[in-house]
Amino acid sequence: MLVAALAACGDGIGAPDATLPTDTPGGLVRVRVTGPDAQAVRVIFQNADSSLVLSTRTDLEGRANAFMVPGGFVTLAVPDGFQQRLYTWSDVQPGDDLVLGEAFTLPGPLSPSFRVTVPEDPGQEHYALSTTCGAEALDAPQVLTTQVFFSGCAEQHDVLITNSDPSFQNEHYLFLDGVTLAGAVLSLETPFRAFDSARVEVRNVPDHLQDLGVSMMLFDNGFPMQSSLRGRSFSLSGGGGALDLPMMLPAGATVMMSMQSSIFGPAVTGIPHVIRWGPPQSVTSVDLATTALRPYVEQPLYVRAAHALRWAEWSTGAQADAVIAAWGWSDFSRGGNYQWHVFAPRTEDTLVKLPVLPYPDLMPGPNAQLQHPYELTNIKADGGYAKLRTRLPITWTAGRNWPIDSPSGEVVMQQLGGQFD
C-alpha cells in the first residue's frame, strides 16, 4: 500500500520527492520536457513486461515523475498537428533524470562585454575572434581594438583568433586558455602562430570502407569553437593511410577528431564514425580492427508479431553499448502519422523490444501502413548506456556534435546509411 501511495505522487503535478523503504528495489524516476510545448505531455511509466506503473502528464514546468523498479520503460507522447511523436527510454533505472529536448544549450547565462586589442600580422587582412558563445569579425586599422558583446556565456571561455590573407586563406592564430570575459581588457601582445600540423593515421581499414574522411576542431565548454574546422579524405592503400591537417594545437585546448566513411562496398549499409577528444596531439592513430563496430548487412525491420525492431550485422567488430532507432506508421483512422524514437541498451541480440502501450491510439492498428526504421545508430562510449541514457538527447543523430563533458574520451558509432545491394 505504501508503494502504491508513493507511486501516485508521480502524477507530474507538483509531485514531491519521497523515499521508498530500504527493502523496496525501486526509486524515483524524473522526466523533463523542454521547449514551448512542454506542458500536458502524456508520460507513460511501465515495467519491463509493459505493465503500467503510472500514466500522467507533465506539469507547468514540463516535469513528471514516478517510482519504478529497475528495467522499465518511459514513453512520452507529443502531439504535433496530425502527427504523434513518441519517445521511449528502455531499461530505465531508479534515480534517472530523463530529458526530452535540446540538450545542446548555451554554455551559460552571462552576457559579457569586453575589449580586445589584437597585434598586427603582416600580410593578413581579415581577422575573426571565436568562442563557444559567440564570434566577432575584427575589421580595423593596423592594431585591431574592438569592443565585443556576447550572450549565453559561461564564467570562462577559451578565445581563438584567426586571420586570413586577402584570398581568405587561414594561416595564423592566437589562443587564450580559460579567459574571464566579463569586463575584460584583452590586450594581446604574443605574435600570431602559424597553423600546426596534426597527423592522423588509420590502420586495418576493412575492404568495404572505400573512403574515409577526417576533421578536427577545437572544443570548449562542450561546444565547438567556430573557425577551427579542417577536413580531408584519406588516400587509402593496403588497408591504411595517413594525412596531415593544418590545425590549431595550442596548450590548454581540447581538440576533437571525427572520422567517418562516405563510400560503401557491396552488402554493407551503414556509416562508421570514430570521435576522439582530448589534449592536442601531433599524431592520432586509429586501428579500426579493434575500434569499428559491426557493420549492418541489411536494412532494419519492424516486426509486428514481436513488436520489436530487428536488423542483421556482421559477426566481427566491437560490441556497441546503446541503440538509437526511429520508425513510424500512418493510420488516419486513429490519428494520422506516427514517429517513434527509441533509446535502448545494445545486447548480443540485434533486436530492440518496444513496450506495449496501454492506449490503442498510440499503437499501430491492423490498418496501419508501417514504415521500416529510418534511423538506426549503434553507439559505444565511455560509461555505456547507463550514462548515455540520461545525458544524450533521444533525438540525437550522427553528424551532430557529440556533447563533450570530460577532458578526454572516445565514441564509436555505426549509423544507418548508404546503399544495400
Buried (B, 14 or more C-beta within 10 A) or exposed (E): EEEEEBBEBBBBEEBEEBEBEEEBEBBBBBBBBBEEEBBEBBBBBBBBEBEEBBBBBBBEEBBBBBBBBBBBBBBBBBBEEEBBBBBBBBBBBBEBBBBBBEBEEBBBEBBBEBEBBBBBBEEBEBBBBBBBBBBBEBEEEEEBEBEBEBEBBBEBBBBBBBBBBEEEEBBBBBBBEEBEBEEBEBEBEEEBBEBBEBBBBBBEBBEBBEBBBBBBBBBBBBBBBBBBBBEBBBEBEEBBBBBEBBBBBBEEBBBBBBBBBEEBBEEBBBBBBBBBBBEBBEEBEBEBBEBBBBBBBBBBBBEEEEBBBBBEBBEEBBEBBBBBBBBBBBBEEBBBBBBBBBBBBBEEEBBBBBBEBBEEEBBBEEEBEBBEBEBBBBBBBEBBBEBBBBEBBBBBEBEEBBBBEEEEBBBBBBBBBBEBE
